[in-house]
Amino acid sequence: MHRPAIAQLAKYGGLALAELPPPYLAPSLHFSMTRSTQSSSFSTTTPVAAGRGRDLNRTRGVSAIHRTGPRFKLGVSKYPLPKPVAADSLPPRSKNPDHGLWGFFPPSREAMSEPDFDQAHGRPWAVTELRDKSWDDLHRLWWVCIKERNRIATSNLERMRLKAGYGEHESESRDRAIVITMKSIKHVLRERWYAWEEAQRLYEQGARPEYEDVMESEPETSKP
């Protein structure tokens, strides 16, 4: 197919063979010459709607950002919209020194924590230590880790904004210890989940635990 296309270009196009494209592009040139061009411009509006001279889309132009409403009245247009209350008319609010948002900041309540504060942390919790914790204790420890990671992220964002150039190593070390603790918590919870599934499977198979009253004997006290 490409040879007739090249011959046609050389015959009617007035181009030399040296100026012609490579042969592997000849099929596309052949189809582009034989294909009819589009006579009208692209439009998403149907001819029926365009001929009426009226926009049939009732939600066109509705924008919450630019505060523009619909061009036509809707079914709820008769109901007045609520008006926002001005900030000056509201009663003053008392400052709360123990607000929960202070948890995103260090105890000094500064936007960026000091390297000495980030460096003063202990080791991560081990899996063997977390196995002795209850569900409530693991739940509390998990959210303490989440809160501390949010505080570290706030300090890192402020450190990047100010381009301080210090404190990254201490912050990463503290965050790494918290991540290891969270992974250990998930490991313990995964073990308990597998143990519960195994106990449920054994119970469905008919296994029942044997209740034996095993009491430790009290140590005999030596008589004088």
C-alpha positions as CSV (number, residue, x, y, z in Angstrom):
1,M,0.0,0.0,0.0
2,H,2.9,2.4,0.7
3,R,4.3,2.3,-2.8
4,P,1.2,3.6,-4.5
5,A,0.9,6.3,-1.9
6,I,4.5,7.4,-2.4
7,A,4.0,7.4,-6.2
8,Q,0.9,9.5,-5.8
9,L,2.7,12.0,-3.7
10,A,5.6,12.2,-6.1
11,K,3.2,12.6,-9.0
12,Y,0.7,15.2,-7.7
13,G,2.6,16.7,-4.8
14,G,5.5,17.9,-6.9
15,L,8.0,16.5,-4.3
16,A,11.3,14.8,-5.1
17,L,11.9,11.3,-3.8
18,A,14.6,12.7,-1.5
19,E,12.0,14.9,0.2
20,L,9.4,12.2,0.7
21,P,8.9,10.6,4.2
22,P,10.2,7.1,4.9
23,P,8.2,4.3,3.5
24,Y,6.8,3.1,6.8
25,L,4.8,6.4,7.1
26,A,3.2,6.0,3.7
27,P,0.0,4.2,4.9
28,S,-0.9,7.0,7.2
29,L,-0.3,9.5,4.5
30,H,-2.5,7.5,2.2
31,F,-5.4,7.5,4.6
32,S,-5.0,11.2,5.4
33,M,-5.2,12.0,1.6
34,T,-8.3,9.8,1.0
35,R,-10.1,10.7,4.3
36,S,-12.7,13.5,4.0
37,T,-12.1,16.5,6.2
38,Q,-14.6,17.7,8.8
39,S,-16.8,20.4,7.5
40,S,-18.1,21.8,10.8
41,S,-16.4,22.8,14.0
42,F,-16.6,20.6,17.1
43,S,-19.5,21.4,19.4
44,T,-21.1,19.7,22.4
45,T,-24.5,21.5,21.9
46,T,-27.1,19.6,19.9
47,P,-28.6,21.4,16.9
48,V,-32.1,21.2,18.4
49,A,-31.0,22.9,21.6
50,A,-28.9,25.5,19.8
51,G,-31.7,26.5,17.4
52,R,-34.1,27.5,20.3
53,G,-31.9,30.2,21.5
54,R,-32.3,29.2,25.2
55,D,-30.0,27.2,27.4
56,L,-31.8,24.0,28.6
57,N,-29.3,23.3,31.3
58,R,-30.9,24.6,34.5
59,T,-27.7,24.1,36.6
60,R,-25.4,25.9,34.1
61,G,-23.6,28.8,35.8
62,V,-24.2,27.7,39.4
63,S,-21.0,28.2,41.3
64,A,-20.4,28.3,45.0
65,I,-17.0,30.0,44.5
66,H,-18.2,32.9,42.3
67,R,-21.6,33.1,44.2
68,T,-23.6,32.8,41.0
69,G,-27.0,31.2,40.9
70,P,-29.2,29.5,38.3
71,R,-30.5,31.5,35.3
72,F,-34.1,30.2,35.9
73,K,-36.2,29.9,39.0
74,L,-36.2,26.6,40.7
75,G,-38.7,24.9,42.9
76,V,-37.1,26.2,46.1
77,S,-36.7,29.8,45.0
78,K,-39.6,30.9,47.1
79,Y,-37.8,29.9,50.3
80,P,-35.4,32.5,51.6
81,L,-31.8,31.5,52.1
82,P,-30.3,31.7,55.6
83,K,-28.0,34.7,56.1
84,P,-24.6,34.2,57.8
85,V,-24.2,35.9,61.2
86,A,-21.6,38.6,61.4
87,A,-18.6,37.9,63.5
88,D,-19.0,41.2,65.4
89,S,-22.5,40.2,66.7
90,L,-21.2,37.0,68.3
91,P,-20.3,37.0,71.9
92,P,-16.6,36.9,72.7
93,R,-15.2,33.5,73.4
94,S,-12.9,32.9,76.3
95,K,-9.4,31.5,75.6
96,N,-8.9,27.9,76.6
97,P,-5.3,27.2,77.6
98,D,-6.0,23.5,77.5
99,H,-7.4,23.4,74.0
100,G,-7.0,20.2,72.1
101,L,-5.2,21.9,69.2
102,W,-2.2,22.6,71.4
103,G,-1.5,18.9,71.0
104,F,0.0,19.6,67.6
105,F,2.7,21.7,69.2
106,P,5.5,21.0,71.7
107,P,5.0,21.9,75.4
108,S,6.6,25.3,74.7
109,R,3.7,26.0,72.4
110,E,6.0,27.1,69.6
111,A,5.5,26.2,66.0
112,M,8.8,24.5,65.7
113,S,10.2,22.2,68.4
114,E,13.8,22.4,69.5
115,P,16.3,19.6,68.6
116,D,16.9,18.9,72.3
117,F,13.2,18.2,72.8
118,D,13.0,15.8,69.9
119,Q,16.2,14.0,70.9
120,A,15.0,13.3,74.4
121,H,13.0,10.2,73.7
122,G,13.2,6.6,74.8
123,R,13.4,3.4,72.8
124,P,10.4,1.9,71.0
125,W,8.0,-0.5,72.6
126,A,8.9,-4.1,72.0
127,V,6.4,-6.8,71.0
128,T,7.0,-8.9,74.1
129,E,6.1,-5.9,76.2
130,L,2.9,-5.1,74.3
131,R,1.6,-8.6,74.5
132,D,0.9,-8.0,78.2
133,K,-1.2,-4.9,77.5
134,S,-5.0,-4.9,77.3
135,W,-7.0,-3.7,74.3
136,D,-7.7,-0.4,76.0
137,D,-4.0,0.2,76.7
138,L,-3.0,-0.6,73.1
139,H,-5.8,1.7,71.9
140,R,-4.5,4.6,74.0
141,L,-0.9,4.0,73.1
142,W,-1.8,4.0,69.4
143,W,-3.5,7.4,69.5
144,V,-0.7,8.8,71.6
145,C,1.6,7.8,68.7
146,I,-0.7,9.4,66.2
147,K,-0.8,12.6,68.2
148,E,3.0,12.7,68.5
149,R,3.5,12.1,64.7
150,N,1.1,14.9,64.0
151,R,3.2,17.2,66.2
152,I,6.3,16.1,64.5
153,A,4.7,16.8,61.1
154,T,3.7,20.3,62.2
155,S,7.3,21.1,63.4
156,N,8.7,19.7,60.1
157,L,6.4,21.9,58.1
158,E,7.4,25.0,60.0
159,R,11.1,24.0,59.7
160,M,10.7,23.7,55.9
161,R,8.9,27.1,55.7
162,L,11.6,28.9,57.7
163,K,14.4,26.9,56.0
164,A,16.0,26.5,59.5
165,G,18.5,23.9,58.3
166,Y,18.7,22.1,61.7
167,G,16.6,19.6,63.7
168,E,15.9,17.2,60.8
169,H,18.0,14.3,62.2
170,E,16.5,14.5,65.7
171,S,13.0,14.7,64.3
172,E,13.5,11.7,62.0
173,S,15.0,9.7,64.9
174,R,11.9,10.4,67.1
175,D,9.5,9.6,64.3
176,R,11.3,6.4,63.5
177,A,10.9,5.2,67.1
178,I,7.2,6.0,67.0
179,V,6.7,4.1,63.7
180,I,8.4,1.0,65.2
181,T,6.1,1.2,68.2
182,M,3.0,1.4,65.9
183,K,4.2,-1.6,63.9
184,S,4.7,-3.6,67.1
185,I,1.1,-2.7,68.1
186,K,-0.2,-4.0,64.8
187,H,1.8,-7.1,65.2
188,V,0.3,-7.9,68.6
189,L,-3.2,-7.2,67.4
190,R,-2.6,-9.5,64.4
191,E,-1.4,-12.3,66.7
192,R,-4.6,-11.9,68.8
193,W,-6.8,-12.0,65.7
194,Y,-5.2,-15.2,64.4
195,A,-5.5,-16.7,67.9
196,W,-9.2,-15.8,68.0
197,E,-9.8,-17.3,64.5
198,E,-8.0,-20.5,65.6
199,A,-10.1,-20.7,68.8
200,Q,-13.3,-20.1,66.8
201,R,-12.3,-22.8,64.3
202,L,-11.6,-25.4,67.0
203,Y,-14.9,-24.5,68.8
204,E,-16.9,-25.1,65.5
205,Q,-15.1,-28.5,65.2
206,G,-16.4,-29.5,68.6
207,A,-13.5,-28.9,70.8
208,R,-14.4,-27.7,74.3
209,P,-12.0,-26.4,77.0
210,E,-11.7,-28.5,80.0
211,Y,-12.4,-26.7,83.2
212,E,-10.2,-28.0,86.0
213,D,-10.0,-26.4,89.4
214,V,-6.3,-26.3,89.8
215,M,-5.4,-24.4,92.9
216,E,-1.9,-23.7,93.9
217,S,-1.2,-25.1,97.3
218,E,-0.2,-22.6,99.9
219,P,3.3,-22.9,101.2
220,E,3.5,-24.6,104.5
221,T,4.7,-22.4,107.2
222,S,7.3,-23.8,109.4
223,K,6.2,-24.2,113.0
224,P,8.5,-22.9,115.7
